[in-house]
Amino acid sequence: MQSALKILFTLFLGLVSLKTVAQDTIPKSPVDSLYREDQFYIGVTYNVPLNLPSGGNIRGLSGGIQFGFLRDMPINKQRNVAIAIGAGLAIDQLGENLFIGETTNDETIFRVLDGNVGYTRNRFNMAIIEAPVEFRWRTSTPSSYKFWRVYGGFRVGYAYYYKATFKQSGNTVNQTKIPEFDPLRLSATLSLGYNTFNFFASYSINPFFKDAVTIEGERVDMRVLKVGLLFYIL
């Protein structure tokens, strides 16, 4: 999963470079009064786990990458207000000190690791198929390739893959079956910016785990805030 993130991040940088060169060198096509905007997207985020149990905090690499397609549907004559729906994929990794294991009776263990526990890795990875919906406002015109945009919306996703990984000297624990995990992922999103680069933020509406408690009896209500850059491509 970590190597996949690195490969996709490299691809993201390459696409950004190609887009910048293309805007400067490719002749512009004739003005299209029925234009659409921002059909493809790719982005990178820094993922911040929220609502961790007492003593929980970020540790290690916590980030993600996303890409997909959106159908832009203008709803006014100027075509600077639109609704967009689409499909995409998000690959996320959360690095924190919440250990997820299981007992000999196959019951899930949630435990916040304190400083007395030595380990080299404790991460939670996910791959999510998403259906984004956006309400879009922008300052675009049929002849302008550079404009301000503010896109707000939400995403409905399904985590078809997830894994909790814990590593320490002589011991590795991988959990791929967590009954408390909720694969249905709901999030609110916001992207805003000018021209090529756009700030992106996403907040988990529902927690990752249902009816989950730590060994101390504290509820596990973990969610995530993603912040990063989003790059749109026509």
SULDA-V36912 format. One record per residue. N is the residue number from 1. SS is DSSP state (H for helix, E for strand, - for the rest). D_LAST is the distance of its C-alpha to the last C-alpha in Angstrom with 2 decimals. Layout:
BEGIN
n->{N | N}
ss->{SS | SS}
d_last->{D_LAST | D_LAST}
END
This chain:
BEGIN
n->{1 | 2 | 3 | 4 | 5 | 6 | 7 | 8 | 9 | 10 | 11 | 12 | 13 | 14 | 15 | 16 | 17 | 18 | 19 | 20 | 21 | 22 | 23 | 24 | 25 | 26 | 27 | 28 | 29 | 30 | 31 | 32 | 33 | 34 | 35 | 36 | 37 | 38 | 39 | 40 | 41 | 42 | 43 | 44 | 45 | 46 | 47 | 48 | 49 | 50 | 51 | 52 | 53 | 54 | 55 | 56 | 57 | 58 | 59 | 60 | 61 | 62 | 63 | 64 | 65 | 66 | 67 | 68 | 69 | 70 | 71 | 72 | 73 | 74 | 75 | 76 | 77 | 78 | 79 | 80 | 81 | 82 | 83 | 84 | 85 | 86 | 87 | 88 | 89 | 90 | 91 | 92 | 93 | 94 | 95 | 96 | 97 | 98 | 99 | 100 | 101 | 102 | 103 | 104 | 105 | 106 | 107 | 108 | 109 | 110 | 111 | 112 | 113 | 114 | 115 | 116 | 117 | 118 | 119 | 120 | 121 | 122 | 123 | 124 | 125 | 126 | 127 | 128 | 129 | 130 | 131 | 132 | 133 | 134 | 135 | 136 | 137 | 138 | 139 | 140 | 141 | 142 | 143 | 144 | 145 | 146 | 147 | 148 | 149 | 150 | 151 | 152 | 153 | 154 | 155 | 156 | 157 | 158 | 159 | 160 | 161 | 162 | 163 | 164 | 165 | 166 | 167 | 168 | 169 | 170 | 171 | 172 | 173 | 174 | 175 | 176 | 177 | 178 | 179 | 180 | 181 | 182 | 183 | 184 | 185 | 186 | 187 | 188 | 189 | 190 | 191 | 192 | 193 | 194 | 195 | 196 | 197 | 198 | 199 | 200 | 201 | 202 | 203 | 204 | 205 | 206 | 207 | 208 | 209 | 210 | 211 | 212 | 213 | 214 | 215 | 216 | 217 | 218 | 219 | 220 | 221 | 222 | 223 | 224 | 225 | 226 | 227 | 228 | 229 | 230 | 231 | 232 | 233 | 234}
ss->{- | H | H | H | H | H | H | H | H | H | H | H | H | H | H | H | H | H | H | H | H | H | H | H | H | - | - | - | - | - | - | - | - | - | - | - | - | - | - | E | E | E | E | E | E | E | E | E | E | E | - | - | - | - | - | - | - | E | - | - | - | - | E | E | E | E | E | E | E | E | E | E | E | E | - | - | - | - | - | - | E | E | E | E | E | E | E | E | E | E | E | E | E | E | E | E | - | E | E | E | E | E | - | - | - | - | - | E | E | E | E | E | - | - | - | - | - | - | - | - | E | E | E | E | E | E | E | E | E | E | E | E | E | E | E | E | E | E | - | - | - | - | - | - | - | - | - | E | E | E | E | E | E | E | E | E | E | E | E | E | E | E | E | E | E | E | E | E | - | - | E | E | E | E | E | - | - | - | - | - | E | - | - | E | E | E | E | E | E | E | E | E | E | E | - | - | E | E | E | E | E | E | E | E | - | - | - | - | E | - | - | - | E | - | - | - | - | - | E | - | - | - | E | E | E | E | E | E | E | E | E | E | E | -}
d_last->{28.62 | 28.87 | 28.11 | 25.04 | 23.78 | 24.50 | 22.69 | 19.49 | 19.80 | 20.18 | 17.06 | 15.17 | 16.78 | 16.01 | 12.23 | 12.54 | 14.83 | 12.84 | 9.85 | 12.71 | 14.48 | 11.79 | 11.36 | 15.14 | 16.03 | 13.84 | 15.11 | 13.07 | 12.99 | 15.31 | 14.74 | 13.42 | 15.43 | 13.87 | 10.25 | 8.10 | 5.95 | 4.78 | 4.96 | 6.17 | 8.72 | 11.66 | 14.66 | 18.35 | 21.17 | 24.87 | 26.68 | 29.78 | 32.22 | 33.90 | 37.13 | 38.74 | 42.49 | 44.99 | 44.80 | 41.26 | 38.89 | 35.97 | 36.99 | 35.01 | 31.32 | 29.31 | 25.55 | 22.57 | 19.09 | 16.48 | 13.36 | 11.97 | 9.84 | 9.83 | 10.39 | 9.93 | 13.30 | 14.45 | 18.22 | 19.53 | 19.98 | 18.15 | 15.03 | 14.94 | 16.33 | 14.76 | 15.39 | 13.09 | 14.62 | 13.79 | 15.32 | 15.45 | 18.05 | 19.78 | 22.51 | 24.92 | 28.22 | 30.82 | 33.65 | 36.63 | 40.36 | 40.51 | 42.15 | 41.56 | 44.22 | 46.69 | 50.44 | 52.63 | 52.37 | 48.57 | 48.10 | 45.18 | 46.12 | 44.15 | 45.65 | 44.68 | 45.69 | 47.85 | 48.69 | 51.52 | 49.25 | 48.06 | 44.85 | 42.09 | 39.19 | 38.47 | 34.94 | 33.17 | 30.11 | 27.79 | 24.96 | 23.42 | 21.41 | 19.63 | 18.52 | 16.65 | 17.05 | 15.79 | 17.13 | 14.83 | 16.11 | 14.46 | 15.73 | 12.89 | 14.06 | 13.01 | 13.63 | 12.60 | 9.81 | 12.05 | 13.32 | 15.15 | 14.12 | 16.44 | 15.48 | 18.55 | 19.25 | 20.83 | 20.50 | 22.98 | 23.48 | 26.06 | 27.36 | 28.26 | 29.54 | 31.44 | 34.19 | 36.49 | 37.91 | 40.99 | 42.61 | 45.82 | 48.46 | 49.75 | 47.76 | 44.33 | 43.30 | 40.23 | 39.65 | 37.38 | 39.27 | 39.42 | 40.60 | 39.75 | 36.05 | 33.82 | 30.87 | 29.32 | 27.02 | 26.12 | 24.32 | 23.27 | 20.11 | 19.00 | 16.18 | 16.45 | 15.75 | 14.65 | 11.87 | 11.10 | 13.71 | 14.56 | 17.82 | 17.91 | 21.06 | 22.24 | 25.82 | 27.63 | 29.21 | 31.63 | 33.65 | 33.28 | 36.89 | 39.08 | 42.82 | 42.70 | 45.33 | 46.39 | 49.81 | 51.02 | 50.02 | 47.10 | 44.10 | 40.86 | 38.12 | 35.43 | 31.90 | 29.09 | 27.09 | 23.89 | 22.69 | 20.19 | 16.82 | 13.39 | 10.29 | 6.81 | 3.80 | 0.00}
END
